[in-house]
Amino acid sequence: MHVAVEQQTHRPNPVAPGVGGQSRSPRLEGAGLLLLATAFSCLAIRLPYLKGAPSLPFLYLALIPYVVIAVIALAVGPVRKRDGALTALIAAFVALLAVALLRVGRTGVPLDFNVALYQATVWMTLGLFGLVAFARLGDDAIPSLLLAICAAPALYVAANVALDALGVQAGRAAPPEAGDPATLLNSLGVAQTRHFFPLAAGVNNFGDVAGAAASGMAVLMVRLRSAGRVWAGVGLLVAIYALLLTDSRAALFLALAAAAGVLLIPAAARGGIRGWALLVPASPALLLGGIGLLAGSDLVGTLARNPGESFGTNRLLIWEPVLGLLGSFSPEHLIGYGAYGQFKSGVSLQYAYLFDIFYTNRYFVGAHNLALQTVLDLGYVGLVVLVVLLARAFGNIARYAANGGAPAAATLAVLIYFPLIGVTESTPTIYTPEALTTFILAVCAAAVLAGSGAHSPNGRARSG
């Protein structure tokens, strides 16, 4: 990639606080490769699994473009103005993920050290790529960057749907839940079981990332014009198709709710958007209240996928022992138990019976809640970092989107979706790698918006 940096001046930026007078804006030529790497990031980390369990050297190959672009970006300048606090929070969050993985890798269960090291390298690489390379983009490339981030989950979902349509099957056995009924389709008179797509890490995992794709594509379909609107509409339909086949009902409705929130709430009313991050730590309390309200109610089984299941496909039976563990404070709760904290703490042993006896990973099933999973893995320290990081990212993107830019509005919808789906899923965490990829790149983009100048209000951005 030919990389050269030229400097350009722009007018004072009314959107990003702290940027006044004449400032210097970097422009990274050859940014097309950076944007392509961003758009295909979710697909890149899962494509090696097409034929089954790949070797670790083969897995590392997918990271090379991100390392190369980050290294080249480090060697050139200048660097655009960044949100220093958010940058530090992202670095801390990625570091906590890496340490959590290495902690469990030392024990060898459920990950041996080499696998844990690879997974830690994935998140450190993506964090480095986002923080370093995005900061070398010029103002005119920022909308394209945000489009690429929204496209990442959509392209991954579309690739899975296309491979599935061509008859390509996953190179590994489908998880047991793939045989469960697709409740929503069945209620519409369509006989269907939950589908396992070729590259997916799991059925629920795929539904979570399809929800992220749907939230962004829904906003783009409304806000973009001409061909952009058509492509966004196609992306939305493909995402909804995937959500229906995986029977990811919560992901479908919450994705559309996130998009509706961005489209219907006036930009002027988004001043309190930072507070949305508080949904993450508040969700366990909401769960406790929900447990109390629904106990003995006829509504308990309303969302059950199979007869006899508890509310929300047995989630209450998962949350109760986790809340019981965290209800008695231990110093270890400050830093967590490391990756797969539900297993290391022993709490998953109390709900493993809920899963099929042939489900070999039943003892490693997550807490099905972002806040609870974060405390188990990263401790209360990790939860605080995540919440403050989210709040700051929300504020940066909402300010940038105030002028009506479609890419920023779509990225805001994707970020809003994550605390919503995090109420009932361990998303975005290491257990949902594609969703975590989208999340890390989105917050890295939010960190560089502090130095952004004027952007195209209709979303027609030029790439640098």
Beta strands, then each sheet from edge to edge (+ up, - down):
strand 1: 5-10
strand 2: 23-28
sheet 1: 1+ 2-
end
